[in-house]
Amino acid sequence: MRIVSICPSNTEVVDYLGLTSFLVGVDDFSDFPEEVNTLPKLGPDLSINMDKVEELQPDLILASLSVPGMEKNIEELKKRSLPYIVTDPQSLDDIADDLLTVGKACGIENKAKEMRKEFREKITLLEEAARITDSAPELYWEWWPKPVFTPGRINWLTELSVLAGARNIYRDVELASIQTDWADVHSRNPDYICLAWVGVRREKVNPAVVKKRAGWDTLQAVAEDRILVLEEELYCRPSPRLLEGALKLGKILHPDQYSHIKF
């Protein structure tokens, strides 16, 4: 089978299902697993070169509405009568379901059921660790610094926070993504600031920019140097790797409760 993935999260779903060897092309931002870096790159996820896609003669193309603006690519796939499926994961349950959806489309339904079961078992392990923590730190997640974007309740990072024994300070806002401002973040006074800027590698994120914001030197998280620079690929992509991110964060916040868990 010849599979094309046009967003990183679906590339990682394919890998989790053990189908990486069937990939024949990916978008420019797909970088995991390492093997995909040798595949033809088809352009950034919002500007896919459909001529290149068509030349690869894929049996299945994987698109995702979790990427804002992906509708343009989907319309073009439809126009060209290319074989595709569309995922739209906003939660961990959605990701579990996508494992089965993609597995069925690739003819490995039984394997996909096994992998979905494994994914849910990992969630259970994290939930059990979270239940025995003695505190639940308040987290401010920053997706983008200017203007400030942060996830609300309808987002996987709110779930991930709970799995790591913490809470998203914007869990009260019924949105997936919120454009807020520094003053509002300051008023909520988080215990930790988690920087995971979309599309920016961890080594390129400078926590010093946070310390320069007006009044932020009085924030508890800044005063106590609780600014975490996290890998955007483990927190900003709705794929099974979010559980790796949850475990990593859990080990930072509650090392005693999470140290025994290994994925």
N, C-alpha and C positions, 0 to 999 in steps of 0.2 A: 504494500500500500504506500502511496505517495502523499505525504501530509505537508501542508503549509500552515504555519502559524503567523498571524499578523499582529500579535501583541505578546509581551513577555509573560503575562500570567498564564496564558494558554500554552505557551511553550513549556512552562514548568509543570502544568497539568499533564501534558504529554510525557514528560520525563518521569513524573511520579507513577504513571501507568506503565512505565518500561517500554515506551514506544519511540524513544529518541532516534533510534536507527532508521525510523521510517520518515523522519523529517527531511524534506528536500529544499526548504527555503524558509527564512524567518525575517521578521522586521528588524530594523537596525538596532532596536533597544534590547532585543532578546540576547542575554549573555550567560544564561545558565540552562543546562549544564555546559561545561567548557567546550564540549564537542560542537555545539551549535555555532561557535565562532568561525568554524571552517566552512559553514554553509553559505549559499548565495544570500546576500542581504537585499531586501526588497524595498528599502526606504523606511523612513520614520513611520510609526504606527498610524499617523494621521494623513500621511501622503504616500501610501503604498503604490508602487509602480505596478499597475495591473497587467501591463504588457508582459513584464517579467514573470508575474504570477502565472499567467496563461501559458507562457513558454515552458514552464516546469511541468505542465500536464498533471496537476494534482488530482488525486481521487477525493481529497477532502481539504477544505480550507477552514481554519478556525478563527473566528472573529469574536470580539467581546464589546458589549455596550458599557462595560465598566470603564472604558476609555472614552471620555467625552469627545464627540466629534467623529466617532467610528461609523456613524450612520452613512457618511459619504462613501466609505469603502464598501459598506454592505449594499448600497444602491448600485454601485458599479459591479459588484459580484453578481447581483441579480440580473443586471442589464446584459452581462456577458454569459449568463446561464452557467456559471461555474458552480460546482458542488460545494456548499458551505453549511456550517451551523454557527449559531450565535449564542454565546453565553452572556450572562449579565449578573455576575456574582457581587452581592453587597454584604454577605454574611458568611460565616463558617458553614452553616447549613447549605447555602447556595454552592459553596466550593465542593462540599461532599456530593451534592447532586450532580455537579458538573463532571466529577470523576466518572459517574455512571453514564451520563449523557455522551461524553466523548468516547468512553469505552465501548458503548453500544454501537456508536457510529463507526468505530474501528473494528468491530467484530470480536471484541474481547470482553463481552458482558460479564462473564463469571470472574475473570481477573479483576475487572473494575469493581465488582461487588466486594471482593477481598480487600482491595486497596481502600475502598470507602470505609470498610469496617476497621481497617488499621488506622485510618485517619481519625475516625471517631474514638478509637481506643486511646490515641494520643491526647485527644481533647479531655477525655476522662481522667487521665493521669495528671494533667495540668489542673483540672478542677479540684481533684483531691488535694493537691499541694496547696492550692489557693485557700481551701477551707481551713487549713490548720495554721495559716499565718496569723500573727497577733496584731496586724495593722493593715490598712489598705491605703497606701499613699495616693494623694491626688496628683494626677498627671496632666500637664499641658502638652499636647502634641502639636508640633508646628510642621505643616506640610510646605508652607511657603512663607518667607519672611516679610515681603513687601509687595502688594498688600498682604496682610496676615490671613492665611487660610488654615483652618483646623478642622478635624473631623467631629461631627455631632453624633447623636445617639444611633442614627441609622447607618452605621459604618462598622466594618470589621475591627477597627482599632478600639472601639468601645468594648467589644467582646474580648479582644486580645488583652486589653488592660485588666479585665476581670480574671482571665486565665493566668496572668502574671501576678495576681494578688494585689491589684491596684484599681483605681477608678479614673475614668476620663472626666476632667472637670467640666466638659461641655456635654455630658451625657443627658442633660436636661433639655437640650435643643433638638427638636424633631427634624433634623436634617442630616444628610450624609456628609456635606461639606459646608463649612461656615466661613464667610468672610467677616472677620472681627477686627478689633484694633488693640493696640498695646494697652490702652487704659482699661479695657474690659478684662483682658488677661490679668493685668495687675490687680484688679479688684477681686479676682477669684483666688489669688495668692496660692498657686500650686506648690506642692512639696517637691516635685521634679519637673524640669523642662526637658522634653524629648524632641530633639531636632532630627527630623527625617524628611529632608527637602526632596520633593519629587524630581527625579531625573538628575539629581546631583550626587556624585560619589561621596562617600563618607569623608574621605581625606580632603575634599574641597569645601567642607562646611566649617566655618570659623565661628566657634561659640563666643568669641569676643564681641561679635555684633550684638548679641543679646545684652551683654553687660553695659553697652553704650546707650540703650534705650532709656528715655526720660523716666526717672523714678524707679527703674527696675533694680537698681542697686539695693533697694529696700525689700525686694522680694525674698522670701525665705529660701527659695531654691537657688537664687543667685548668691545670697549672703553665705550660704552653706556649700556653695560650689556643687550644686546638684543639677548640673546641666549635662544631659546625656546626648552625645552625637551618635546616632544610630544608623545602621545601613538601610537606605531607602528600599533596597531590594528585599529586605526581610519584613518590611512594615507597610510599604505602599502598593504592593502588588497583591491582588486577591487570588493567591495560589496556595497550595499546601505548605509552602515554605513559611507562611505566617506563623505556623506552630513552632518552627525553629526560632523565630523572632520572639514569640511569647516565652519560650523556655529561656532564651538568653536574657530577656528582661527580668524574668522571675528569679534567675540566679543572681542578678545584680541587686534586686530589691530585697529578696528573701533567700540568701544563699543556703541557710540551714534546711529550709523546706523543699528546695528545688534541686539541690546538688546531686541527689541520687537518680534523677531522671536523665535518661540518655535516649536520643532518637537516632 
